[in-house]
Amino acid sequence: MSSDQVQIAGPEISAGRASMTQPKRRLAGGLRITLTQVLILAVVLGVWEALTRMTWFEQNTIFDPFFISRPSLIGARIWQWMQPGKNAIWPHLASTLYATGLGLFVGTLSGFTVGVLLAQSRFWAKVLNPFIVSLNSMPRIAFVPLITMLFGLGLASKVVTAWFMVFFLVFFNTYKGANSVEQELVNFCRTLGGRPSQILWRVRIPTAAAWTFASLPNAISFALIGVVLAEFVGSTTGVGYLMTTSLATLNATDMFASIVILSLVGVSLVYLISAIERRLLHWSSEFRND
């Protein structure tokens, strides 16, 4: 083999090895992050458990199991709730999840639609701007009793509350995304014979969708908060209802168990939305190299 062949083959072999080791490095980095997260969680739970079992801390600090319970008791209660029977959490969890999903869907769809439409009309955007800004600036929690009074105790009030929490977040992101398209790109599409409807569907809407997906992790949290607040005000089912009954009976174990379940639900929904985003926006530079 000549020296020229060796010089040519060398960089190719190096590039091949680099491409093979890159997924391994990514996997190792992800595993290291996961182990660190588990370690931090284990330390926090271990310290919490230990302090609530020490008499001095129990009597002189906030680490009284009556008020903050213990991780072992909370885990046991969650396991008890997962068992079939009259104390099972599944009907309450299904009620909260259904209302959250429905409110998130309606809020995202309406916010995206209104955002795209107003981005196409400067006139209506300026006309409706003070009304949208004024509604968005009001504390949304203050509307929960009014929504409950209007729509009653049940699914409708929870869905409307979740929609109200999600709509403005998605709308502003979508509106900004639709207006972020470079005018040079729009002009270039027009010179190629692109019609307004084609520019809308092929340029503006995909760009707005990327901004919309960026808002969905926060939108999920807002929707879940809205549903739980509605269940606080008036409901006979849902995780929020369990938290209300826990407060009424001063049951810290049930309260923390409900909080843990809501946290797990929120994290699961965020990961689900991230997977959908990665699948639908595979053309984006953010996911192109994944």
Secondary structure, DSSP 4 states (H G I P E B T S, - for coil): --HHHHHHHHHHHHHHHHHHHHHHHHHHHHHHHHHHHHHHHHHHHHHHHHHTT-HHHHHHSS--HHHH--HHHHHHHHHHHHSSSTT-SHHHHHHHHHHHHHHHHHHHHHHHHHHHHHHT-HHHHHHHHHHHHHHHHS-GGGGHHHHHHHH-SSHHHHHHHHHHHHHHHHHHHHHHHHHTS-HHHHHHHHHTT--HHHHIIIIIHHHHHHHHHHHHHHHHHHHHHHHHHHHHHS-SSSHHHHHHHHHHTT-HHHHHHHHHHHHHHHHHHHHHHHHHHHHHTTTSTTTTT-
